[in-house]
Amino acid sequence: MKFIVYLTVILTAICILSILIISSKAKRPFRFMLLNSFIGVTLFLTLYFTKKYTGIEVGVNTYTVLCSAVFGIPGVIGILILNLLF
């Protein structure tokens, strides 16, 4: 169990660093971060509203929405992986 927690923390740190590095190289970093957040939340809401058809059930709470807003697509993929593990 501790291994999964450590792995999650390490992957989260890698995602944060990669998003910061990519956004710092972008021409407009704030716009890039805003677009990344919008895409992540849109993907998360799409998964939530299509759960009847896809069978993927993701709970909506503060942590999942915040994760999808901050990390974007990698955050949503991380939520899906954690959903499969637990």
GUDO-640929 format. One record per residue (C-alpha): x, y, z; residue in one letter; residue number from 1. Coordinates in pm, 1 decimal, padded with zeros to 6 digits, always signed. Example, Ala and Ser with C-alpha at 12.3 -4.5 7.8 and 13.67 -1.06 7.14 Angstrom:
BEGIN
@c1=+01230.0	c2=-00450.0	c3=+00780.0	torlum=A	vogu=1
@c1=+01367.0	c2=-00106.0	c3=+00714.0	torlum=S	vogu=2
This chain:
BEGIN
@c1=+00000.0	c2=+00000.0	c3=+00000.0	torlum=M	vogu=1
@c1=+00283.8	c2=+00240.9	c3=+00079.1	torlum=K	vogu=2
@c1=+00434.3	c2=+00166.3	c3=-00260.5	torlum=F	vogu=3
@c1=+00122.7	c2=+00289.8	c3=-00438.6	torlum=I	vogu=4
@c1=+00119.6	c2=+00608.6	c3=-00231.5	torlum=V	vogu=5
@c1=+00485.6	c2=+00675.6	c3=-00306.6	torlum=Y	vogu=6
@c1=+00433.0	c2=+00599.3	c3=-00674.3	torlum=L	vogu=7
@c1=+00137.3	c2=+00838.6	c3=-00686.8	torlum=T	vogu=8
@c1=+00339.5	c2=+01116.3	c3=-00524.9	torlum=V	vogu=9
@c1=+00630.5	c2=+01063.0	c3=-00762.8	torlum=I	vogu=10
@c1=+00405.9	c2=+01059.1	c3=-01070.6	torlum=L	vogu=11
@c1=+00228.2	c2=+01372.5	c3=-00948.9	torlum=T	vogu=12
@c1=+00559.9	c2=+01551.6	c3=-00906.6	torlum=A	vogu=13
@c1=+00667.9	c2=+01443.8	c3=-01254.8	torlum=I	vogu=14
@c1=+00340.6	c2=+01571.7	c3=-01402.5	torlum=C	vogu=15
@c1=+00373.9	c2=+01906.8	c3=-01224.6	torlum=I	vogu=16
@c1=+00731.3	c2=+01951.7	c3=-01340.8	torlum=L	vogu=17
@c1=+00653.1	c2=+01854.3	c3=-01698.5	torlum=S	vogu=18
@c1=+00356.5	c2=+02093.3	c3=-01715.0	torlum=I	vogu=19
@c1=+00566.6	c2=+02376.4	c3=-01573.3	torlum=L	vogu=20
@c1=+00853.2	c2=+02309.1	c3=-01813.8	torlum=I	vogu=21
@c1=+00625.1	c2=+02287.4	c3=-02115.7	torlum=I	vogu=22
@c1=+00430.9	c2=+02598.8	c3=-02018.0	torlum=S	vogu=23
@c1=+00748.0	c2=+02798.0	c3=-01955.5	torlum=S	vogu=24
@c1=+00865.8	c2=+02721.5	c3=-02309.4	torlum=K	vogu=25
@c1=+00531.9	c2=+02825.0	c3=-02457.2	torlum=A	vogu=26
@c1=+00490.9	c2=+03168.4	c3=-02608.9	torlum=K	vogu=27
@c1=+00204.8	c2=+03251.4	c3=-02372.3	torlum=R	vogu=28
@c1=+00238.0	c2=+03038.9	c3=-02055.7	torlum=P	vogu=29
@c1=-00076.4	c2=+03167.9	c3=-01880.5	torlum=F	vogu=30
@c1=-00288.5	c2=+03096.7	c3=-02185.6	torlum=R	vogu=31
@c1=-00134.6	c2=+02749.5	c3=-02211.7	torlum=F	vogu=32
@c1=-00213.8	c2=+02673.3	c3=-01845.6	torlum=M	vogu=33
@c1=-00568.7	c2=+02803.6	c3=-01883.7	torlum=L	vogu=34
@c1=-00623.8	c2=+02594.0	c3=-02196.3	torlum=L	vogu=35
@c1=-00477.4	c2=+02287.9	c3=-02022.9	torlum=N	vogu=36
@c1=-00717.6	c2=+02335.3	c3=-01729.6	torlum=S	vogu=37
@c1=-01015.0	c2=+02381.4	c3=-01961.2	torlum=F	vogu=38
@c1=-00933.1	c2=+02066.4	c3=-02157.8	torlum=I	vogu=39
@c1=-00884.4	c2=+01864.5	c3=-01838.1	torlum=G	vogu=40
@c1=-01214.7	c2=+01972.0	c3=-01682.7	torlum=V	vogu=41
@c1=-01398.0	c2=+01921.1	c3=-02012.5	torlum=T	vogu=42
@c1=-01256.2	c2=+01569.1	c3=-02046.1	torlum=L	vogu=43
@c1=-01347.0	c2=+01492.0	c3=-01685.3	torlum=F	vogu=44
@c1=-01704.3	c2=+01613.8	c3=-01730.4	torlum=L	vogu=45
@c1=-01732.2	c2=+01417.2	c3=-02055.0	torlum=T	vogu=46
@c1=-01630.8	c2=+01102.5	c3=-01869.6	torlum=L	vogu=47
@c1=-01877.5	c2=+01178.8	c3=-01592.5	torlum=Y	vogu=48
@c1=-02174.1	c2=+01239.1	c3=-01822.3	torlum=F	vogu=49
@c1=-02103.0	c2=+00935.4	c3=-02041.9	torlum=T	vogu=50
@c1=-02062.9	c2=+00690.0	c3=-01754.1	torlum=K	vogu=51
@c1=-02390.4	c2=+00523.3	c3=-01847.7	torlum=K	vogu=52
@c1=-02253.8	c2=+00434.8	c3=-02189.9	torlum=Y	vogu=53
@c1=-01887.6	c2=+00370.6	c3=-02112.3	torlum=T	vogu=54
@c1=-01918.3	c2=+00199.3	c3=-01775.0	torlum=G	vogu=55
@c1=-01643.0	c2=+00419.3	c3=-01630.8	torlum=I	vogu=56
@c1=-01773.5	c2=+00560.6	c3=-01305.8	torlum=E	vogu=57
@c1=-01571.4	c2=+00850.1	c3=-01165.4	torlum=V	vogu=58
@c1=-01684.3	c2=+01028.3	c3=-00851.6	torlum=G	vogu=59
@c1=-01712.0	c2=+01404.1	c3=-00861.7	torlum=V	vogu=60
@c1=-01560.2	c2=+01572.4	c3=-00558.3	torlum=N	vogu=61
@c1=-01324.4	c2=+01856.8	c3=-00482.8	torlum=T	vogu=62
@c1=-01008.7	c2=+01650.1	c3=-00529.6	torlum=Y	vogu=63
@c1=-01097.6	c2=+01498.1	c3=-00865.1	torlum=T	vogu=64
@c1=-01212.2	c2=+01827.1	c3=-01016.3	torlum=V	vogu=65
@c1=-00904.9	c2=+02006.1	c3=-00880.4	torlum=L	vogu=66
@c1=-00677.1	c2=+01733.4	c3=-01013.4	torlum=C	vogu=67
@c1=-00832.4	c2=+01752.3	c3=-01358.8	torlum=S	vogu=68
@c1=-00812.6	c2=+02134.2	c3=-01356.4	torlum=A	vogu=69
@c1=-00451.6	c2=+02156.2	c3=-01242.0	torlum=V	vogu=70
@c1=-00301.6	c2=+01865.3	c3=-01434.0	torlum=F	vogu=71
@c1=-00529.4	c2=+01857.1	c3=-01739.4	torlum=G	vogu=72
@c1=-00527.3	c2=+01539.3	c3=-01947.1	torlum=I	vogu=73
@c1=-00255.5	c2=+01364.6	c3=-01740.8	torlum=P	vogu=74
@c1=-00461.6	c2=+01435.1	c3=-01429.0	torlum=G	vogu=75
@c1=-00770.8	c2=+01274.4	c3=-01578.6	torlum=V	vogu=76
@c1=-00566.7	c2=+00973.6	c3=-01688.3	torlum=I	vogu=77
@c1=-00427.1	c2=+00950.5	c3=-01335.7	torlum=G	vogu=78
@c1=-00779.8	c2=+00958.2	c3=-01191.7	torlum=I	vogu=79
@c1=-00878.7	c2=+00675.6	c3=-01427.6	torlum=L	vogu=80
@c1=-00575.6	c2=+00467.8	c3=-01328.6	torlum=I	vogu=81
@c1=-00647.5	c2=+00517.0	c3=-00959.4	torlum=L	vogu=82
@c1=-01010.2	c2=+00427.2	c3=-01026.4	torlum=N	vogu=83
@c1=-00898.0	c2=+00100.4	c3=-01183.7	torlum=L	vogu=84
@c1=-00659.5	c2=+00020.0	c3=-00896.3	torlum=L	vogu=85
@c1=-00904.1	c2=+00087.7	c3=-00616.1	torlum=F	vogu=86
